[in-house]
Amino acid sequence: MQADFHYYATYCAAVIAGYSHEEALELCYSDQFVDCCTKTFLKSISATVHAATSQSQAELVDMRADTVGLQDITRIWSSFHFLPKDLYAKTPRATKTYKNKYRLICGPDGALVKDTVELAKSKNMQAIGLAMHVLADTWAHMNFAGTPSLVINNTSNDFYEIMFDGTLQKISFRHSPGAEDDIERAVYNSTVFNPSETNILNLGHGHAGHLPDYSFIRYKYLPAWGGYEEFLKDNPSDYRKAFCQMIYAMKYLKGTISTFETGIYDEEAIRPYEERINEILTKRQSDASEDWKRFGEELSGKEIPDFDVMTYVEEYKNAEDKDGTFLGRFILAALSQKSMVTNKIFTSGNSLAGFSIDYKKKGFGGIKDYLMLVKASARNNP
């Protein structure tokens, strides 16, 4: 997903869920900031790099493809962008190495979605916004894994867009960094094929380009993990479910409803706006920001400022109590989410995200910078 959904659509969902304009702005900023909080950014404000929730292309190019480097990549992308659906999924392929990768395939309504939402309960807007990013991406990024893997993430070049009249349009891919996708001619950018199993070009949905990030597109393709058998992806339907599930989740986090369960989408909440939302979701465009922004401002009667990654930097740099700043609260939420997901992956018997210890039960262990999270928890729960 892109800023159009993570920022503006999240704002709309928050307002519909009952949050104030100010709360919705904090939520949607935190949601979009997940895509911006790289190690490079964190170093620039002298914050712990282990709170990184994304990696830039330059950072990925510089990453080592050894065990430690791959675990670092997997912790970030599996925790925040490709949340695994089923860490115990069964597959007919027998090797443990393949099963570990297969079990990191992203998908909606898995146990970790519930864990992610419940982790944000009774916390701040930054934690809620971060959780909404993770939840929404399970819909957009389903069937790809947040670890470099040719046998999981590779696809054939047989992509076809399913047009609204039912006809098929052949999709072509090119590797031209910086070039815009040509939606009308169905020419999209993607990563090039690399035969190395763990090359970073085989991370996530790189071979499918930005197709998973566009709400309007319905397409069929042949994924490697599925034996190169045909698979249909219906983004308008999936994005609609993501939007309704965010509303439901945010009502739970606000305390309007008492429980959160997977597989429930608040369709009733969008009933008055159904035509408008469907119109935005199905409009063939690479960026729906203006449409979502206009809708959000009509909902709240307030102006939605453009996203600016530098908005809270000076507050953080100048603060004595950095944990109490906007970015400080986001950093702690990020460490908490990454720690939770890493621990769940590790305790499932899967070492691809690294070693983890549940510090609440056994004391501190594992990644050293998570000690910051332990200390923060101790301060808040003396």
Stockholm file with secondary structure:
# STOCKHOLM 1.0

chainA/1-382         MQADFHYYATYCAAVIAGYSHEEALELCYSDQFVDCCTKTFLKSISATVHAATSQSQAELVDMRADTVGLQDITRIWSSFHFLPKDLYAKTPRATKTYKNKYRLICGPDGALVKDTVELAKSKNMQAIGLAMHVLADTWAHMNFAGTPSLVINNTSNDFYEIMFDGTLQKISFRHSPGAEDDIERAVYNSTVFNPSETNILNLGHGHAGHLPDYSFIRYKYLPAWGGYEEFLKDNPSDYRKAFCQMIYAMKYLKGTISTFETGIYDEEAIRPYEERINEILTKRQSDASEDWKRFGEELSGKEIPDFDVMTYVEEYKNAEDKDGTFLGRFILAALSQKSMVTNKIFTSGNSLAGFSIDYKKKGFGGIKDYLMLVKASARNNP
#=GR chainA/1-382 SS CCHIIIIIIHHHHHHHTTCCHHHHHHHHHHHHHTTTCCHHHHHHTTCCGGGCCCCCHHHHHHSCCSHHHHHHHHHHHHHHTSCBSCTTCCCSCCCHHHHHHHTTBBCTTCHHHHHHHHHTTTSCHHHHHHHHHHHHHHHHSTTCBSSCCHHHHCBCSCEEEECTTSCEEEEEEECCTTCCCBTTTTEEECCCCCCCTTCGGGSTTGGGTTGGGCTTCEEEECBTTTTTCCEEEEHHHHHHHHHHHHHHHHHHHHTSSSCCCTTCCCHHHHGGGHHHHHHHHHSCCSCCHHHHHHHHHHHHSSCCCCCCTTTTHHHHHHCSSGGGSHHHHHHHHHHHHHHHHHHHHHHTTCCTTCCCCCHHHHCSCSSGGGHHHHHHHHHHCC
#=GC SS_cons         CCHIIIIIIHHHHHHHTTCCHHHHHHHHHHHHHTTTCCHHHHHHTTCCGGGCCCCCHHHHHHSCCSHHHHHHHHHHHHHHTSCBSCTTCCCSCCCHHHHHHHTTBBCTTCHHHHHHHHHTTTSCHHHHHHHHHHHHHHHHSTTCBSSCCHHHHCBCSCEEEECTTSCEEEEEEECCTTCCCBTTTTEEECCCCCCCTTCGGGSTTGGGTTGGGCTTCEEEECBTTTTTCCEEEEHHHHHHHHHHHHHHHHHHHHTSSSCCCTTCCCHHHHGGGHHHHHHHHHSCCSCCHHHHHHHHHHHHSSCCCCCCTTTTHHHHHHCSSGGGSHHHHHHHHHHHHHHHHHHHHHHTTCCTTCCCCCHHHHCSCSSGGGHHHHHHHHHHCC
//
